[in-house]
Amino acid sequence: MKIAVLLATFNRREKTISCLRNLFDQPLPSGVELEVFLTDDASCDGTQRSVKREFPQVNLFNGSGSLFWAGGMRNSWTEAKIYDFDFYLLLNDDTMLRHDAISTLVYHANKSEKPAIYIGSTADSSGKISYGGHKLYSKSKVKSFNLYSEIESLECDLGNANIMLVLREVVQSIGILSESYTHSIADFDYTLRAQKAGYKAIVLPGIMGYCIDDHGNNWKSAKVSLSDRIKYLKSPKGLAYDEYLYFIKQHFPRHFPAAFTKLWLKTLFPGLWDRFKIHGA
């Protein structure tokens, strides 16, 4: 049984190296093999040199410098698909796996009757859940809440790809991350597309790894100039205006007017947005 581990990085040498050390220290079930595919998006901090020196077994690819997260992950996944692995493990390079994470992922994937996507929850240093699976409040709106259990697997609607195991059958059916997304959103889109094709997205019990949620507010304050707020609105690492609205059209078309309005409210009137805590866009 072979697992392709997919990563993307940009100027995060120390985090990337720590992630790889943690990955290669994982005890593996009998018969399970890992092969790592890492796309470095033209880092200038010596990431590639360090990876080549310490982990020569890693399949390392150089990006253009404008791939961002989704583009880098697509590149790694495209390279891995050539070899038709049994599983594809999407892993963020700032995520440290629990010592038995891969064994747990494989165990649950093997005992399932049908192919699915398996998501591992991560926590920060305080134990608070940072990434994982999310359940929609309503199928017509994108607003969701974190879904987590210590003891049971739970079916979710949206999944973060910090730790995400995808079975080969799912990839053969729906492909990889969509090219419609540059940086974020691609993992949420993937789990939604999988469900439309008949595959479940499942959050496994317990904490599978550790990662800090460093995103903060997804809008700029009124102290930032309007021109810079509009740049943030359009930026792939900001509100990703065009891509986010495309995502809404694809999966939550009835929510489009509200999503459009909220994006502009965040941008034009951030003080009002912050004051009344209007979340969920």
Buried (B, 14 or more C-beta within 10 A) or exposed (E): BBBBBBBBBBBBBEBBBBBBEBBBEBEBEEEBEBBBBBBBBBBEBEBBEBBEEEBEEBBBBEBEEEBBBBBBBBBBBBBBBEEEBBBBBBBBBBBBBBEBBBBBBBBBBEEBEEBBBBBBBBBBEEEEBBBBBBBBEEEEBBBBEBBBEEEEBBEBBBBBBBBBBBBBEBBEBBBBBBEBBBBBBBBBBBBBBBBEEEBBBBBBBBBBBBBBBEEEEEBBEBEEEEEEBBBBBEBBEBBBBEBBBBBBEBBBEEBEEBBBEBBBBBBBEBEEBBEEEEEEB
